[in-house]
Amino acid sequence: MNQTPDQLHADQMADTVAFPVLSAAELEECAEFGTRCSFAAGEDLFRAGAQPFDCYVILSGEVSIIDVLTDEPTYLVRLRGGQFTGDIDLFTGRRAAASCEAISQVEAIRISSDKVREMLVRQPTLGARIWRAFQRRRELLMATDFQGLSVYGAEDDKRTLETVEFLFRNGVPHHWMNIAEEENATRIREIAGDDLHYPMIACGKRLLFRSPGLTQLAEAIGVRHRIPEKTYDVIVLGSGPSGLGAAICAASEGLSTLVLDGLGPGGQAGSSSKIENYAGFPNGVTGRELAQLSYLQALKFGAEFVAPCHVTELKRGDGLYQVRTSEGDVAISKTVILATGVSYRLLDVEGSNDLLASGVYYNATAVEARMCKNWPVHVIGGGNSAGQAAMFLTQYARKVTLVVRGSDLRKSMSSYLCDRVAANPEIEVRYHTQVTAIEGTEHIKAVHLRDDVGNVAREETTGVFIFIGARPRTDFLPAEVARDDKGFALTGSAVAKLERWKEQRLPEVLETSLPGVFASGDCRSGTTKRVAFAIGDGALAVSCVHNFLGTYPI
Ligand SMILES: Cc1cc2nc3c(=O)[nH]c(=O)nc-3n(C[C@H](O)[C@H](O)[C@H](O)COP(=O)(O)OP(=O)(O)OC[C@H]3O[C@@H](n4cnc5c(N)ncnc54)[C@H](O)[C@@H]3O)c2cc1C
């Protein structure tokens, strides 16, 4: 061992939010949910990798939590009478990240994860204390030198980035070892020799995988990726803001809820560096933080998450829905909420990824616009969203250049908007032109534009706003789910007008033309593509589910 139990992180142990001591009355409340057990000194309460694992409330004696994934096992924390083991992985269903060993004779109460969840709901004051402790412990763990997984790879390697994103979204402790740094490149060669296929996944000096698939990685680290065999009240497809909003409402209102996502919680919002227009966060919140908090909230109420899980088919039969995945699983439910969002077409030119949110934007709200006050900006695209953005940005920027590939805006933009753009002296429309590069280090400096005859111009700018199209992720849906001409799912009043709606009742406001299937957020026709809207839409979809199932809570 690197240390003895007496040489633990003293500052962490002093954190009374992470490691509270429960009162005698609280210990009695805990006893209602578990069973008494005892351990001799040196015995394991649980081992790292255990799945599932239980929570232990220590009544007497002491235990230590040990990181056994390091090259040398390391003591992390010591817990004594009145304290308890566990962290958020009790709810994610993942393997235990560390081991727990009795230092002396221990008397404890063992509580299963289901019972801990029940305790959180039935004993809200105690529950809030325990939940805050679990959250804080994870924060502390990530802030220390807790090893977790090391992912070696380069920042321009798509598979490395996807792996890091997958681990991040699913809250798996890890470190990304960018091999552009000589120290990391040398270290992985010491571990794996010259047979390098990125991403390389290691634990300390132990090589686990050379370029694993996400499913293989999920299996190894215990991220839940297989679908349980049961019939759910509702399956939510997608865990962006809308799917998360739906999952929190559905699970908190007693519906058995399964959430499936190709990568994990977050959606597009996960790539937003700061969301400033969401209620309750006057200083803004990063998309990742909002997604992680929402994910935890949904877990707390018992929503089950499965990832990676690509939905490829939705079918109705015998009054139930079958959702098939490319991983070969089938999920069954009484209702389905589609929250699969959109894929924005990304501008694939040099510099565009590096400067995302640092001058390269895929939306134009007052937040981005303020940063461009009195400076020139460029808007890329010829559709309505580009036209609206250009008009809006003239209120802030010194000059707006609208960069259009074609020769006529009227082919892609509403005529009223074309007239406004043409009449606005602050907007210059540059036809037959494409972006070839974006220049800058910490923030954008200039954009390179090439016209049809090959002339390239470098223009200084403070913002490039990209609106080159978004495609709803609805391709996998059956023909029974009617969509608009762009592929967004139709719902409610739009469905009521369709001949194919044969029910004796009107469709619920977010119901698609396939009864019992609801759509929310960006994938739904006519929605405002915003986080707040998507979350609210998710909640509204759940109220439609209740109406459909006849389970509306009073
Ligand atoms: C860079 C960026 C910045 C933004 N900034 C802001 C902002 O500041 N404020 C604001 O209000 N809005 C912002 N937006 C818009 C906002 O993020 C979206 O409106 C919102 O994320 C939509 O949520 P959603 O849940 O409907 O869809 P998404 O966020 O697109 O989530 C859909 C989810 O479904 C999953 N999925 C899709 N298809 C499948 C499938 N077949 N199988 C399994 N899973 C699937 C995806 O993996 C994804 O996780 C921003 C968007 C971007 C791209």
The ligand as a Tripos MOL2 file, in Angstrom:
@<TRIPOS>MOLECULE
LIG
   53    58     1     0     0
SMALL
NO_CHARGES

@<TRIPOS>ATOM
      1 C1        -23.2150   23.9640  -29.5610 C.3       1 LIG1
      2 C2        -24.6490   24.1660  -29.1170 C.ar      1 LIG1
      3 C3        -24.9340   25.1580  -28.1940 C.ar      1 LIG1
      4 C4        -26.2450   25.3780  -27.7730 C.ar      1 LIG1
      5 N1        -26.4730   26.3550  -26.8570 N.ar      1 LIG1
      6 C5        -27.7270   26.5740  -26.4150 C.ar      1 LIG1
      7 C6        -27.9870   27.5790  -25.4320 C.ar      1 LIG1
      8 O1        -27.0870   28.2770  -24.9720 O.2       1 LIG1
      9 N2        -29.2600   27.7300  -25.0120 N.ar      1 LIG1
     10 C7        -30.2920   26.9860  -25.4940 C.ar      1 LIG1
     11 O2        -31.4170   27.1620  -25.0370 O.2       1 LIG1
     12 N3        -30.0780   26.0330  -26.4360 N.ar      1 LIG1
     13 C8        -28.8250   25.8070  -26.9150 C.ar      1 LIG1
     14 N4        -28.6000   24.8580  -27.8780 N.ar      1 LIG1
     15 C9        -29.7380   24.0630  -28.3780 C.3       1 LIG1
     16 C10       -30.0790   22.9390  -27.3770 C.3       1 LIG1
     17 O3        -28.9030   22.2730  -26.9920 O.3       1 LIG1
     18 C11       -31.0890   21.9610  -27.9700 C.3       1 LIG1
     19 O4        -32.2580   22.6700  -28.2860 O.3       1 LIG1
     20 C12       -31.4170   20.8230  -26.9930 C.3       1 LIG1
     21 O5        -30.2580   20.0960  -26.6630 O.3       1 LIG1
     22 C13       -32.4520   19.8780  -27.5790 C.3       1 LIG1
     23 O6        -32.6410   18.8230  -26.6850 O.3       1 LIG1
     24 P1        -33.2550   17.4080  -27.1360 P.3       1 LIG1
     25 O7        -33.2140   16.5540  -25.9230 O.co2     1 LIG1
     26 O8        -34.5350   17.6090  -27.8270 O.co2     1 LIG1
     27 O9        -32.2580   16.8250  -28.2420 O.3       1 LIG1
     28 P2        -30.6640   16.5120  -28.1800 P.3       1 LIG1
     29 O10       -29.9700   17.4390  -27.2630 O.co2     1 LIG1
     30 O11       -30.2630   16.4970  -29.6200 O.co2     1 LIG1
     31 O12       -30.5860   15.0440  -27.5760 O.3       1 LIG1
     32 C14       -30.9750   13.9130  -28.3020 C.3       1 LIG1
     33 C15       -30.3110   12.6700  -27.7250 C.3       1 LIG1
     34 O13       -30.8500   11.5350  -28.3810 O.3       1 LIG1
     35 C16       -29.8180   10.6030  -28.6660 C.3       1 LIG1
     36 N5        -30.2150    9.8430  -29.8570 N.ar      1 LIG1
     37 C17       -30.5350   10.3260  -31.0900 C.ar      1 LIG1
     38 N6        -30.8710    9.3150  -31.9030 N.ar      1 LIG1
     39 C18       -30.7780    8.1680  -31.1870 C.ar      1 LIG1
     40 C19       -30.9970    6.7910  -31.4680 C.ar      1 LIG1
     41 N7        -31.4230    6.3700  -32.6880 N.pl3     1 LIG1
     42 N8        -30.7650    5.8800  -30.4980 N.ar      1 LIG1
     43 C20       -30.3490    6.2720  -29.2580 C.ar      1 LIG1
     44 N9        -30.1350    7.5740  -28.9250 N.ar      1 LIG1
     45 C21       -30.3450    8.5000  -29.8730 C.ar      1 LIG1
     46 C22       -28.5830   11.4570  -28.8930 C.3       1 LIG1
     47 O14       -27.3900   10.7020  -28.6120 O.3       1 LIG1
     48 C23       -28.7900   12.6000  -27.9080 C.3       1 LIG1
     49 O15       -28.1620   12.3410  -26.6740 O.3       1 LIG1
     50 C24       -27.3060   24.5930  -28.3100 C.ar      1 LIG1
     51 C25       -27.0180   23.5890  -29.2400 C.ar      1 LIG1
     52 C26       -25.7080   23.3700  -29.6510 C.ar      1 LIG1
     53 C27       -25.4160   22.2720  -30.6530 C.3       1 LIG1
@<TRIPOS>BOND
     1     1     2 1
     2     2     3 ar
     3     2    52 ar
     4     3     4 ar
     5     4     5 ar
     6     4    50 ar
     7     5     6 ar
     8     6     7 ar
     9     6    13 1
    10     7     8 2
    11     7     9 ar
    12     9    10 ar
    13    10    11 2
    14    10    12 ar
    15    12    13 ar
    16    13    14 ar
    17    14    15 1
    18    14    50 ar
    19    15    16 1
    20    16    17 1
    21    16    18 1
    22    18    19 1
    23    18    20 1
    24    20    21 1
    25    20    22 1
    26    22    23 1
    27    23    24 1
    28    24    25 2
    29    24    26 1
    30    24    27 1
    31    27    28 1
    32    28    29 2
    33    28    30 1
    34    28    31 1
    35    31    32 1
    36    32    33 1
    37    33    34 1
    38    33    48 1
    39    34    35 1
    40    35    36 1
    41    35    46 1
    42    36    37 ar
    43    36    45 ar
    44    37    38 ar
    45    38    39 ar
    46    39    40 ar
    47    39    45 ar
    48    40    41 1
    49    40    42 ar
    50    42    43 ar
    51    43    44 ar
    52    44    45 ar
    53    46    47 1
    54    46    48 1
    55    48    49 1
    56    50    51 ar
    57    51    52 ar
    58    52    53 1
@<TRIPOS>SUBSTRUCTURE
     1 LIG1         1 GROUP 0 **** ****
